Every structure is written in structure tokens, then in C-alpha cells.
């Protein structure tokens, strides 16, 4: 198939491009490179003419329509977004602009008769979930602008499915981690902890570390995303992508220092405002609709990251 991946130079998007190319699809990656890196696509570029890259902001309708008109994609993976808690708080208006990109993707997919749109949402839409593990019909309570925009995207997708019969599927991703993830101050907890552990710096925990997360390795996210392509039962669906395993931030820090054989000390700082206490996915739909069960536990995933660094 001819596949368009938005945000394809980012952490998740670049791994998705790699896997699509491995399976023989042709891929056009678009990214405005605000947080993505072309170096993330080194492996993808090794596939030659199957892989194309365009520096395009999906929030600009005219630029995106040029892509649709020239490439004629059959499938869209819309994974472009402003990401990272610190960045999304500092740039809340930029986050809101991502709504335009969602609308552009859906409108152009209708116009150019795209066969399927897969939208990357987030477990952030649940906020402080009432149900642990959290199922797709649980109450949503987005506390941050990023989460609100992801939820708006889901609602748009559902509307286009109901009103226009556009084949869409929304995936709520839970705490994805893996190689290529941002480890800067604007990055994500697993990548930051590994970087600090390898440098024998203090590992920072905000609060007492009892907060729990459902850490999902990138390969499981990509494999789940690929499964959506050939499953008719995914039309109009909303599916959690997680592991159904809770890990405390304290346990994560201890595991990182153990695996890296680091001399880092764990340092506790005051808890942050709006920090979610517990998060864990119920994955019945992942298993029943996509026929997929996550293959990586946290220890195995962390070991894969270290192998990629060696």
C-alpha cells in the first residue's frame, strides 16, 4: 500500500515507518521537524525509492493538500503532534493548533478517498482514571491541553465515521518508550532516567514514586498499529494500546539503575501539580479485535534500549 505517516520523523513515527517498509509498503513521511529528526529515518532511507520524506506542517492545509494530490495515499497514520509534558505546557497554543492538522487530515482523506485513517491518541485523555485498569468506555477527564486536543481528535474521527463513513480507528497509547525517545528536559521519564543512569547522575523522582504507569515498548505499539491495517473490525473503533501491567515510578528507577549497573542515587523532589497518580490499560479490545498481546515486559524493553545504544 501507499502509506502516509505524519510525524514520521518523531520517535513513534520513525519506528512505524521502519516497520511499514520492512513489510513492503511504500511510505511518505511528512514532518515539520519541530521535534522530529531526519536522523531518526536513517534506517527508513535505506529502503530507497519505497521511502520518501517531505518537510511539511500538517496544520497547513495547502501544503498538505499538495501531498495528497501528488502522492495519493491509500492509508494515513496521523501521528504528528506537539509532545512532551514540559513542551505542551509551555506551548499550549501550539498544541491547540494541532486541531487544524486533525481536521485537515480528515477532510483531505474524504476528498481523496483514502481507504483508512489511523489516529494516534493518548491515555492522557482519561486524566485521573476512575477505573484501574482503564477500559475504553471509562470516563474521560483531560486535565492538560494536550489531552483535550487528543480527545477532540477522537471526537472528530468518530464524527467523520458516523457522518461520512470514513474508515477511521483511534489508538490510545499508554506511556510508550524505546530507542530514539527524547531524553532532554522536554523528554519522557524512561529515556531521561536511562540517560542519567548511564551518566551516573541523580535520578529524579517527583513525589514519593508511588505513581504508577503502564509502560509500553515501542515494538508493541508499532505492531499493534500495523495490525489495524488489515482488520475490518477496527472501523470506527477506539482501542487502548498498553500492557495491562502497572509499574511505580520508584520501581522503574530501581530497575533502570539495576540494568545499567549505575551508581546513580535516587533523589526525591516535591510532587508536580496535576501529576496523574495511577494509569494502567485494560486491553481486552487489543486482544479481541487486533488479536495482539504485548510481547515486551518492562525489563525486556529496557534491555532492548541498552542494546540499541551499544
N, C-alpha and C positions, 0 to 999 in steps of 0.2 A: 504494500500500500504506500501511497504518498502521504507522509505524516508531517504535520506542522507542530513543533514544540515551542511554546512561548516560555520565556525564562530559561531557555535551553542551555545557557552558559552558566547557570547557577548550580548549586550543589546537587539538588534533586534532579533538575532538568538535564544536566550533563550526563548523569548516570542513566537516565531514561533514554537519552539519545544513543548512548553506547549499546544498550540492550536492544533497542529497535533495529539498529544497524546490524548487530550480530544475527538477528532473525531474518535479515534480508530486505527489510523495508527501506525505502528512501526517505531521508529526513531533511527537512528545512528547519533549522534552529533560528529563532529570532530572539534578540535580547538587546536591551538598551545599554547593557554593561554598567549600570549604576551600582550593582553589587555582584553581578556575574563576571567571570573572567574567561577570555578566549583560551587561556591555558588549560581550563577545565575540559576543553574539547579536543585536546591533543590526540587522544585515542580515537575519537569520532572522526577526525580528519584523516586518519589512516585508512578509512574506507573509501577514499577517493570520491568519485562522482556521485556516490549514494548520499553523500553528506554535503549540505550547503549551509552557509551562515549569512545572515543579514542583520546588521545593526539597526534595529527598528524599535521604536517605542509603541507598544500595542495600544497605549492610550491615545495615540494619534490616528484617527480614522482613515485619513487619506493615505498615509504611509502603509497602514495595514491592508487597505483595500488593494493597493498595488501588489502586495504579496499574494493575496488571494487570486487576483486576476492573472498573474504570471505563473504561479505555481499550481493552482487548482488542487489544494489538499483534499484528501478523502477523509482524513481523521485529524482532529485537533486535540492536543493536550495543552490545556491552558494552565500553566504553572508559574506564569510571571506574576510577581507581587513584590512590594516592599516588605522585607523580612527582618527579623531580629527585634527582640523586645525593646532594647535601648533605642534602636533606629526608628522603630514605628512610633514610639512615644515622642521622640524629638521631632519627627517629620510627619505628624498626624495629618496635615493637609495633603502631603504627597500620597499617604495611604488612601485617603478619600478619592484621589484621582484615579486609583485603580478600578473604581466602579465604572469609569468610562471604558477601560480596557475590556472588562467583562461584557458590557453592552456591545462594544464593537465586535468582539468575537462571536457573540450570539447572532447579531444582525447579519454579519457577513457570512456566517455559516448557513443561515437561511437563504441568503441571496445566491450563494454559490453552491448550494445543495450538498453541503458536507454530510457525510454518512453518520459521523458520530463525534460528539464533543465530550471529553473527559475533563472535569473541573477539579482542581486541587483546592479543597477546603481544609479546615483545621479543627482539631479537638478544642481549640480556644473558644469555639462558639458555645460550648457548654458552660463556660465560666466555672464557678464552683458547683460542680455537678451534684444533683440531689441523689443520684443513683451511682453506686460504685460496685461492680463495673458498670459503665455507662452505655446504654443502648441508643440506637439512632432515633428512637421516639421519645427519649428523655427530654425534659425541659431544657431550653437553651437560654443562656444568660450572659451574652457577650459583654465583658466589662471594659475591654480596650477597643480603640478604633479599628485596629487590625481585625479583631474577631468580628466586629459589627460588619465590616466590609465583606469578610468571608461569608457571613450569613446572608447578607444581601445578594451575593453572588449565587448562593444556593437557591434563593427565592427566585431570582431571575431565571436560572436554569429550569426550575420546576414550571415557571410560568410559560417559558418557550416550549416545553414539552407538552403541557396541557393545551396551550392555545394554538401551537403551530406544528405539533407532532415532531419536533426536533428531537432526535435521539441524543439525550444527554445522560451523563452519570456523574455524580458528585462523590468524591472520596474525602472523608475526614481523616486526615493524617495525624497520628499521635507521636509527638516527640521523636522525630526522625534524626538519626545520627549516622556517621560513617565518614570515609575518606573524602577530602575536598571541602568539608564543612568549615565555615568561618570560625577561627579561634581568636579573633581580635576582641576588643571590648564590646563590639557590636555583634558578636557571635553567639554561640549556643553552648550550653553548660557542658556537654560531653567533650566537645572539641577544646573548650577553654581549659577544662580540668586536665586533659591529656597533655596539652601544651605546657601547662605549669608543672605537671608532674615530671615530664621529660627534662625540664629545666631546673628541677629541684626547688621550685618556688612554692610558697604557701598556697594551698588550695583553699579558696574562699567559699564558705557556705553562709548564706543569709538565713538567719533564724537558727533553729536547733537542728535542722537537717532531717526532720521527720516528714517533710513534704514528700509525697510520692508522685512518680511519673511512670508512664508506660513507654519505655524506650524501644523504638522500632528501628531495626537496622535497615539501611538504605536498600539492600538487595531485596528484602521482603516487600518494601514499598514499591520498588520498580516491578518486581514480579507480579504483584497484585494489580498494578496499573496496566500491565501488559495483558493480564487475564481479561480485563474489561473489553478488549478489542473484539473478542470472538464469542462473547456471551450475550445472547439476545435478552436474557432475563435482567440485564442491567439497565434497560431503557427506563429513564425517569427515576432511577434508584439513588439512594443515599447510603453509603457504606463506610463503616469505620475500618480504618487500616491501622491495626495495633497488634499487640501480642497477648493481651489479657493478663499480663504479669505486672504487678506493682513493684517498684523499686524506690526506696527512700533515697533522697539526695545524699544523706550520710553514707548509706551502703554503696552508692555509686562512687563517692570519693574514696572510700576504703578499697573498693575493687580496682579503681584506676591506679592507686598507689601500689597495690599488690602486684598487678600485672606489669606495670612499668618498672617495678623494683626501685621506686623513687624514695628519696629521703625527704620528700615534701611533708610539711606539717599541715594539719587541717586547722584553719583559722575561722572563727565564727564572728560574723558581723550582725548588726541588728537586722531583723527581717524587713523585707521590702513591702511597700504599700501595694495592695492588690495582688500579692503573690498567691497563686492557687495552692490549696492545701493538698488535695488529692486528685489524681487523674488516672483512669485505667479504662481501657476499651472492652466492651462486650463485643465479641467477634463472630457471633452466630451467622450473620449475613455474609461476612467474608468467607466463611467456610461453606455455607449452603449455596450461595449464589455464585461466587467465584471459584468454589472448590479449592480454596487455598488455606493452608495452615502455615503460619510463620515458622521459618526454619532456624532462625538465629536467636539464641538466648543472649543476654547482655554480655556475658563473659566472652562468648564466641565472637560477637560483634566487635568488642574492644580489641580482641586479638587480631581480627582482620584489619582494623585500622593501623595497628602497630606493624603488621606485615607490609601494608601499603607504604609505610614510612621508611621501611628498611631497604 
